[in-house]
Amino acid sequence: MERAFKIAVFDGDGIGPEIMAPAVEILTFLAQSGNYELAFEHVPAGAAHYDRTGESLPAASMDAARAADAILLSAMGLPSVRYPDGTEISPQIDLRKALTLFAGVRPVRIFPGQQTPLNMPEGREVDFVLIRESTEGLFHTQGRGEVSEKEARETLLITREISEKLFRFAFNLAQTRKDQGRGKGRVTCVDKANVFRAFAFFRAIFDAEAKRHPDLIADHAYVDATALWFVLKPWDFDVLVTENMFGDILSDLGAGLMGGLGVAPSADIGEHHAVFQPCHGSAPDIAGQGIANPLAMILSGAMMLDWLGVKHDHPGMVADGTRLREAVEAVIAEGTTLTGDLGGTATTGQAAAAVMARL
């Protein structure tokens, strides 16, 4: 009997709907040939919705997200639409906090044939995962910082409860990658513990969790050195785990190593819920032109299949997640059906059709 999964779909702003449509089409195709069903429910949220209604994330949309087995979220936000305090509309951050999606998973992978600004030595492969704590850190006071005429303050928050969950997730992921032959079984805590007491606290919790995983390697790196090593020797990394703001910055650097945000997927995962979305923004300057890159959105869908398959012990979904990732990688490596951000001339539809053809 087929297992049915409810997927809440947030189409997003700008190019969001244009890249979500082919992703849903491809996921539907995979489900039809697999032993599972994906029931997609499109729900409103975002800057354009706020501009029309005064609500950025309606209560009914939040309810749908809570009830779903997984959440697909496209690019959100518009620079021209902001809250009265000047901050941008970011329902994705509201979802992270409301659903306690503490683990922001940002895979960085450079495979043969992929364009990269790095001078890659022969035989080297880059395949690591950056895990960004996504609910607190320096984002804790989002929209609630103290601002006066003379000074401004934001509060960085690191809690033991969330950090313990975050590090447990990181070590479990490293073990899974090691078992699959994709990783070295190494977890690196990225912090600034030499300056900030909060990060010394963060590191101490990491070290306590590391002792529970004697078969894995645990080490530390300062965030500034990590940024340097991302460029000089990214093949040394396996799983990295860090605070929210540091993770926000390093994940964009990781996307740059892969050739751009157009091929950078992500997930925000908690104990019961998960959101899957591309790392890039809504690019309103090219919205409606049919030239947006759909690959990061499609790769985020592959991550969703893998997560659902592991969570619900469904090997077919895990296999389809791998198939979809490999199909996208084959299209990128072939290089003949790429959108403008990757140096090609393909439309959104042509790039997505190339992935479908591979499947």
C-alpha positions in Angstrom: 0.0 0.0 0.0 1.3 3.5 -0.9 2.3 5.8 1.9 0.8 9.3 1.5 2.8 12.3 2.7 1.4 15.8 3.0 3.7 18.5 1.7 3.0 22.2 2.5 4.2 24.3 -0.4 5.1 28.0 0.0 5.5 29.4 -3.6 7.4 32.5 -2.4 8.1 35.8 -4.0 9.8 37.0 -7.2 11.1 34.0 -9.0 9.7 31.7 -6.3 6.7 30.4 -8.1 8.6 30.0 -11.3 11.2 27.6 -9.7 8.7 25.8 -7.5 6.4 24.7 -10.3 9.0 22.4 -12.1 10.2 21.1 -8.7 6.7 20.0 -7.8 6.3 18.5 -11.3 9.5 16.4 -11.0 8.6 15.3 -7.4 5.2 14.2 -8.6 6.7 12.2 -11.4 9.0 10.4 -9.0 6.2 9.6 -6.6 4.1 8.2 -9.4 6.8 5.6 -10.2 7.5 5.0 -6.5 5.6 3.3 -3.7 4.5 6.6 -2.1 2.2 9.6 -2.7 3.0 13.2 -2.3 0.0 15.4 -1.6 0.9 19.1 -2.2 -1.0 21.9 -0.5 -0.1 25.4 -1.7 -0.4 28.0 1.1 0.2 31.8 1.0 3.0 33.7 2.8 5.7 36.2 1.9 6.3 39.8 1.0 3.8 40.0 -1.8 1.1 38.5 0.4 2.0 41.0 3.1 1.8 43.9 0.7 -1.7 42.8 -0.3 -3.1 41.8 3.0 -0.9 43.0 5.9 0.0 39.4 6.8 3.3 37.8 6.0 2.5 34.4 7.4 -1.2 33.8 8.0 -2.3 31.6 10.9 -3.9 29.1 8.4 -0.6 28.7 6.6 1.2 28.1 9.8 -1.4 25.5 10.7 -0.8 23.8 7.4 2.9 23.7 7.9 2.5 22.2 11.4 0.2 19.5 10.0 2.4 18.6 7.0 5.0 15.8 6.8 7.4 18.2 5.2 7.5 21.8 4.0 8.8 23.0 0.6 9.6 26.7 0.6 10.7 28.8 -2.4 12.6 32.1 -2.3 11.0 34.6 0.0 11.1 38.4 0.4 11.2 41.5 -1.7 13.6 44.4 -1.1 10.8 46.9 -1.8 8.4 45.5 0.8 9.4 45.8 4.5 7.9 46.0 7.9 7.5 49.5 9.5 10.8 49.1 11.4 12.7 48.7 8.1 13.4 44.9 8.3 12.5 42.6 5.4 9.6 40.1 5.3 11.1 36.7 6.3 8.4 34.1 7.0 11.1 31.4 6.6 12.7 32.7 9.8 9.3 32.8 11.6 8.8 29.1 10.6 12.2 28.1 11.9 11.5 29.7 15.3 7.8 28.5 15.5 8.7 24.9 14.6 12.1 24.8 16.4 14.0 24.0 13.3 17.4 24.2 15.0 19.5 22.5 12.3 20.1 24.4 9.1 21.7 21.9 6.8 23.7 23.4 3.9 25.4 20.7 1.7 28.5 21.8 -0.3 29.5 19.4 -3.1 31.8 19.9 -6.0 31.8 16.9 -8.4 33.7 16.2 -11.6 32.6 18.5 -14.4 31.1 21.2 -12.0 32.3 24.7 -12.5 34.0 26.2 -9.4 36.2 29.2 -8.8 38.6 26.9 -7.0 41.8 25.6 -8.5 41.0 22.0 -7.6 44.0 19.6 -7.4 43.7 16.4 -9.3 41.8 13.7 -7.5 40.3 16.0 -4.8 36.6 16.0 -4.1 34.6 18.4 -2.0 31.6 16.9 -0.2 30.8 18.4 3.2 27.8 19.6 5.1 27.6 22.9 7.1 25.0 22.8 9.9 23.9 26.2 11.0 21.9 26.6 14.2 18.8 28.3 12.9 16.7 29.5 15.8 18.8 31.6 18.1 22.4 33.0 18.0 22.7 36.5 16.8 19.3 36.3 15.0 17.6 35.9 18.4 16.4 39.5 18.7 15.4 39.7 15.0 13.3 42.9 14.7 13.6 43.6 18.5 17.1 45.0 18.9 17.6 48.1 21.0 18.3 51.2 19.0 18.8 54.7 20.4 20.3 57.9 18.9 23.7 57.0 20.4 23.9 53.2 20.1 22.4 50.0 18.9 22.4 46.6 20.6 21.5 43.0 19.5 21.5 40.0 21.8 23.3 36.8 20.9 21.6 33.8 22.6 23.0 30.3 22.9 21.0 27.8 25.0 22.1 24.5 26.3 18.8 22.9 25.2 19.1 23.8 21.6 22.8 23.3 21.4 22.6 19.8 22.7 20.0 18.9 20.1 22.1 20.6 17.4 25.3 18.7 18.3 23.4 15.4 18.6 22.1 16.0 15.1 25.6 16.9 13.7 27.2 13.7 15.1 24.4 11.5 13.9 24.7 13.0 10.4 28.5 12.4 10.5 27.9 8.8 11.4 25.3 8.3 8.6 27.7 9.9 6.1 30.5 7.6 7.3 28.3 4.6 7.0 27.4 5.6 3.5 31.0 6.1 2.5 30.5 9.8 1.9 32.3 11.2 4.9 35.3 10.8 7.1 33.3 10.6 10.3 34.5 14.1 11.4 32.6 16.9 13.1 34.1 20.4 13.4 32.7 22.9 15.8 33.1 26.4 14.3 33.1 29.2 16.9 35.0 32.2 18.3 35.6 30.7 21.7 38.9 32.6 22.1 37.0 35.9 22.4 33.4 35.3 23.5 32.3 33.5 26.6 29.1 32.5 24.8 31.1 30.5 22.3 33.3 28.9 25.0 29.9 27.7 26.4 28.9 26.5 22.9 32.2 24.6 22.6 31.9 23.0 26.0 28.5 21.5 25.1 30.0 20.3 21.8 32.8 18.6 23.6 30.4 16.9 26.0 28.4 15.4 23.0 31.7 14.4 21.3 32.5 12.1 24.2 29.3 10.1 23.4 30.7 9.3 19.9 34.1 7.8 20.4 34.1 6.3 16.8 33.9 9.8 15.3 36.5 12.5 15.1 35.7 15.8 16.8 37.7 19.0 16.5 37.3 22.8 16.6 38.0 25.8 14.3 37.7 29.5 14.7 35.2 31.0 12.2 37.8 33.3 10.5 40.2 30.4 9.9 37.4 28.3 8.6 36.6 30.9 6.0 40.2 30.8 4.9 40.2 27.0 4.8 37.0 26.9 2.8 39.0 28.4 0.0 42.4 26.7 0.5 41.4 23.1 1.5 37.6 22.5 1.5 38.2 18.8 0.8 39.4 18.4 4.4 35.9 19.0 5.8 33.1 16.5 6.5 30.4 18.0 8.9 30.8 21.4 10.4 28.4 22.9 13.0 28.2 26.5 14.0 26.1 29.4 15.4 23.4 31.1 13.3 25.2 34.2 12.0 28.4 32.4 11.4 26.5 29.7 9.5 24.6 32.3 7.5 27.9 33.8 6.2 29.8 30.5 5.7 26.9 28.9 3.8 27.0 31.6 1.2 30.8 31.1 0.9 30.1 27.4 0.5 27.6 28.2 -2.3 30.3 30.3 -4.0 32.6 27.3 -4.0 29.9 25.3 -5.9 29.6 28.1 -8.5 26.8 30.1 -7.1 23.5 30.2 -5.1 21.7 28.7 -8.1 22.9 25.2 -7.2 22.8 25.5 -3.4 20.0 23.7 -1.7 19.2 23.7 2.0 17.0 22.3 4.8 16.0 23.5 8.2 15.3 20.5 10.4 13.9 20.0 13.9 12.8 17.0 15.9 9.4 16.8 14.2 9.3 19.2 11.2 11.6 20.2 8.3 11.6 23.0 5.7 13.4 22.5 2.4 14.4 25.6 0.3 17.0 27.0 -2.0 19.7 29.3 -0.5 19.2 32.1 -3.0 16.8 35.0 -2.8 13.7 36.0 -4.8 15.6 37.9 -7.6 12.7 40.2 -8.4 14.8 41.8 -11.2 14.4 38.7 -13.4 10.9 37.6 -12.1 8.5 36.7 -14.9 11.2 36.3 -17.6 11.5 32.5 -17.4 15.2 32.6 -17.0 15.6 31.7 -13.2 17.7 28.7 -12.3 15.4 26.0 -10.8 18.2 23.6 -9.8 18.7 24.7 -6.2 14.9 24.3 -5.6 15.0 20.9 -7.3 18.0 19.8 -5.2 16.1 21.0 -2.1 13.3 18.6 -3.2 15.8 15.8 -3.4 16.9 16.6 0.2 13.2 16.4 1.2 12.8 12.9 -0.3 15.9 11.7 1.5 14.8 13.1 4.9 11.3 11.7 4.6 12.7 8.3 3.5 15.1 8.1 6.5 12.5 9.4 9.0 9.8 7.0 7.8 12.1 4.1 6.9 11.2 4.2 3.2 14.2 3.1 1.2 12.4 4.0 -2.1 12.2 7.6 -1.2 15.9 7.7 -0.2 16.8 6.1 -3.5 14.7 8.7 -5.4 16.4 11.5 -3.5 19.7 10.2 -4.6 18.4 9.7 -8.2 17.2 13.3 -8.3 20.4 14.7 -7.0 22.5 12.7 -9.4 20.2 13.8 -12.3 20.8 17.5 -11.4 24.5 16.9 -11.1 24.6 15.2 -14.5 22.9 18.2 -16.1 25.3 20.6 -14.5 28.3 18.5 -15.5 27.1 18.1 -19.1 26.9 21.9 -19.2 24.6 22.3 -22.3 21.4 23.2 -20.6 22.3 25.7 -17.9 20.7 29.0 -17.1 22.4 32.4 -17.4 23.8 32.5 -13.8 25.8 29.4 -14.7 27.0 30.7 -18.0 24.4 29.1 -20.2 21.3 30.4 -22.1 18.6 27.9 -21.0 15.3 28.9 -19.7 13.9 27.8 -16.4 11.7 25.2 -18.2 14.6 23.9 -20.4 16.8 23.4 -17.4 14.1 21.5 -15.5 13.2 19.5 -18.6 16.9 18.4 -18.8 16.6 17.0 -15.3 13.4 15.3 -16.1 15.0 13.7 -19.2 17.8 12.4 -17.0 15.3 10.7 -14.7 
